[in-house]
């Protein structure tokens, strides 16, 4: 399989200073990188697709590195992550599932390790569709302050024979988190859950 | 009065392929958006001077954020535009006060020169609504290859008592321009038009 054909890359960085409550000394930052690529399997049922996961790894790494750069350049500042895919209408949901391995691998690699499963969302949709990409703490899925999501989308993508691949990262939990649960400073960090 | 900023978002879009053709170097557009409190939400206020001051203050910040996100020197910026979306408890005139009287000068400083008028759009709307920022060449409004727009949206803005203020800057025109008209290399650059 040839390397993924990229039409467009969109980077989004949000700096959140408050949401009606006391502003923290350091604003929360969240970022997303979206790559619009050609779907090599569009328009037909292809039984063997798993090989494309390896082809996506370099793209995933490039996206993860761009994300870290967009958040200031320090991998240690990253606390939350997530991933997602929007498959154009000539493709199938399973094509979006190809992103699970390379997307997760890329962020762990770029962050120098992360224990928690990377939460994800995917769907088949048309240009301008929005995807709520779930986000959780990178080392412990149960950290309640870091349950979040970032809405992303590209106005002219995915076209029918394209896939939008998304990675998201944040520098912290919700801006005024206060509903209890496991705290980031209480993480044991062995099983990726707590 | 200084703007009370709740959130800042920066978008960078890089187009590498269009209709199967490689775009080398890729065309790039950036937009910076500030979500601010509308000090006049819910009431009629005759004197909008405080919003004009906010426009002046924000525009330099947003223009610089765009240039920084593109990683270019200010002189390398090619086109620009501005837009505002007022939340439902505000009036269109609030957007006009921010965008028109004083926003131009600091933006022109951020992109160096800028003889052409800054194209603009405004509307009233709610959270998640798209805002299309018109784009035109910064030194000659008639350069046809640079007529464009960039869509931005933020899922939780503008709330009823907020205003979304957006500036877009590019380092290029459309990906495959071929509808003729004045070319960028033909600019005289005296009147801001040609």
Interface residues (C-beta under 8 A of the other chain):
Chain A: X5 X6 X7 X8 X9 X10 X11 X12 X13 X14 X15 X16 X17 X18 X19 X130 X151 X154 X155
Chain B: X5 X6 X7 X8 X9 X10 X11 X12 X13 X14 X15 X16 X17 X18 X69 X128 X130 X151 X154 X155
